[in-house]
Amino acid sequence: MLSVLRNSWALLLGMMLLMIGNGVQGTLLGIRGAIEGFSTTQMSIVMSAYFVGFLFGSRTTPRLIRRVGHVRVFAALGSLISAVLVAYAVAPDWIAWSLMRVMIGFSFSGVYITAESWLNDASTNETRGQALSAYMIMQMLGIIAAQLLMNAGDPSGYLLFVIPSILVSIAFTPILLSAGPAPRFELTKPLSFVELYRISPLGCVGIFLLGGVFSALFGMASVWGSLAGLSVAQISTFIASIYVGGLLSQYPIGWISDRMDRRVLVLVLSLAGGIASALPAFADFDFGLLVLLGAIIGGMANPLYSLLVAYTNDFLSVEDMPAASAGLIFINGVGAIGGPLVTGWIMGWMGPEGFFFFLACLFILMSGYAAWRMTRRPAPATEQTGTFTPLVPTAGIVAVETAMEIASESQEAAEAEREAEREAEAERAADGTPADQDGEVAKTEGPHQIG
């Protein structure tokens, strides 16, 4: 990990600063929208627009990179992000904000793809997993730090729009001065939805539902807080708790997932997330308990993304991984677009409690579908699955594809080790050597389940 930080510190620091800007604008707009008198429906459209741009950017950026190069694309998108962050305060109109959210979602998607390409190129096969983990940690820390920054100014003024713009502008300086040329890559056509669903129904349905969960948390939590009458400090604390919970739970859940049927873990996590979401939807809690519930919800939702990607990967060949990663990103993006819209509609009907009610419904649907899928086919043997690689839903297509490749490589390495053990056992048996002479015990394994 130290070598990764030494070689990629500028890129990682820059990404953290970028995520501070992204995290501030998501929270700030929800609060400022209430100050400007925008309705819940209008704010849901504003928040959904980011994911429209993000989805479009994931499909368009590779073409732009091939046409003009990584550096020009990166610098252009960074300039657009910085400009939009200031323009929000200049044009406090929900239609203008929606258009700007499309632009900033598009820009962040392109920035992620470019930065992930550079990071992947700067890493060796031995350090790619550590580099990806460091990248995800920096993204989460940036969003958490953004919530602290929310208390540095008045949401009704200009300062909170200017500071993120400055941070984003600064973020590109170390990245552009230190990053080398990124590898050339082609736009990957996603697997057809029918084919991807055939490979992993739970992966597709789960990723779609989780897109709605994440976009509601990322886009509508501040709208909920404003509607519920919370202060800026309380709203930022609640949102920070979501990401702190996600950061702390990634690795323990990842360790567990490599040692059991991942569908069981999907069921348990989504059920726990559903219960934690349902409690404030139907009962009043003091703010301290709300923060705890926010940490639980985030602690269940964020690892679920990595878990569903890892589960889908267990049924893929290496050749299908790039196309599958593109397909999963698209499915998640479609779900994310609908998340704020449905949340806003439910909140308009139920009031603030509709925010948690929507989350609970999605979590419960996911747990129910996971339970049903467990009756449809056996799980692959745990020794024949890839390792869990931490991801966050803000990751771009390059990060998802890299995570799949790392998992596949670990699976191949483990299989090679088992094959070497079988050959050594066969040689000992031929020589008449007792099986446990070297402290080894013969292992047996069932056929590979691909369902």
Secondary structure as UniProt FT lines:
FT   HELIX           2..35
FT   TURN            36..37
FT   HELIX           40..68
FT   HELIX           70..90
FT   HELIX           94..122
FT   TURN            125..127
FT   HELIX           128..149
FT   HELIX           150..152
FT   TURN            155..156
FT   HELIX           159..178
FT   HELIX           193..199
FT   HELIX           201..215
FT   HELIX           216..220
FT   HELIX           221..227
FT   TURN            228..229
FT   HELIX           232..257
FT   TURN            258..259
FT   HELIX           262..282
FT   HELIX           287..313
FT   TURN            314..315
FT   HELIX           318..320
FT   HELIX           321..350
FT   HELIX           353..373
FT   TURN            374..376
FT   HELIX           382..384
FT   TURN            393..394
FT   HELIX           397..431
FT   TURN            435..438
//
